[in-house]
Amino acid sequence: QSALTQPRSVSGSPGQSVTISCTGTRSDVGGYSYVSWYQQHPGRAPKLMIYDVSKRPSGIPDRFSASKSDNTASLTISGLQAEDEADYFCCSYAGSYTFVFGPGTKVTVL
Amino acid sequence: QLQLQESGPGLVKPSETLSLTCSVSGGAISISYYWGWIRQSPGEGLEWIGSIYYNGRSNYNPSLKSRVTISVDTSKNQFSLMLTSVTAADTAVYFCTRQPGVEAPASDWGQGILVAVSS
């Protein structure tokens, strides 16, 4: 059982925005500014899209943005594109040099 | 460019020990990074297993700690995972990863290796 909670799926039409939530506790999401988000296409390794709550690694388009409030983090994909269809996982530092993941959210581009 | 490559048996019998190696190329393992393992059960989410610094300092998922050992071999630029007393629940794709810091998320991943636990 995952320590973080995510919606199973979200969908949107091309050009629209979708937001994925990730809920944890004060022991993980709410306790640290170390939430990250991964994108995973079928059969591929996850790709880091966001780290430290809202920072984008080099090469990640600014259509991807993220934030956190209390025990809930959110990832927003603006200007949805067909290539954004994938699974998205949130990850949080959980103290004592450990990490927990969410179960993943499937983003469907209609 | 950094590359991580997992290797090891794709089939392990129940109660035996799963052993995987990650070969690192394009960068030295003995620098300020943490090297780790994450797994993904078929059709399921991700589970952080643990990480290790080049000096051997390791950190493990509390739920797996009693069965996991991660080690590093700087002379071979490799690090390894051992998981003892495996069951079908340990069937998963195992990814080796690199973390920029002990509190930083995995930024580089291997392609993953599927390990099935079955008799």
Interface residues (C-beta under 8 A of the other chain):
Chain A: S2 Y32 Y34 S36 Y38 A45 P46 K47 L48 Y51 P57 F89 C91 Y93 S96 Y97 T98 F99 V100 F101 G102 P103 G104
Chain B: E44 G45 L46 E47 W48 S51 N59 Y60 N61 P62 F95 V102 E103 A104 P105 A106 S107 W109 G110 Q111 G112
